[in-house]
Amino acid sequence: TKAPEVPHYTNEEIGAKETLEYRIAFKQNDKVISCWHEIPLWAGEDELHFICEIPKETSAKMEVATDEPSTPIKQDTKKGKLRFYPYNINWNYGLLPQTWEDPSHKNE
C-alpha cells in the first residue's frame, strides 16, 4: 500500500530575531496559512503534525499570535519588552494544530 501524500509546508521569517516585529509565517504552495487553523492534526497514518514554537536549547519565549491574521509565531512580550526564559529549555515546545478550545471559532 502506498502511504498517503502529505502536503508540503514551509515557513518564512519576517523581521529580525529578538525584535517586536519578528514573525514566523507558515506557507503552503506560496500561500500564507495559519499553522493553528489550516495545518491538519493528522499528517498520515499514525503520524501527527507538530508546530514547534520554542526550539530546544533556546530561551526566547515564542508563541502563536492568536490575535493576528494567519496566526504567525512571534516572541511574547510583557510590559512592551520581549520575554526570555532565564535559561535555555531542554526540549522542543509547541502545539498540535487544530486542537484549540473552540474549533468553531476562527481568527480572521
Sequence and secondary structure as in RCSB ss.txt:
>XXXX:A:sequence
TKAPEVPHYTNEEIGAKETLEYRIAFKQNDKVISCWHEIPLWAGEDELHFICEIPKETSAKMEVATDEPSTPIKQ
DTKKGKLRFYPYNINWNYGLLPQTWEDPSHKNE
>XXXX:A:secstr
         EEEEES TTSTT EEEEEETTEEE TTTTS SEEETTEE  EEEE TT  B EEE TTSTT  EEE
 EETTEE B SS  SS EEE TT  S TT    
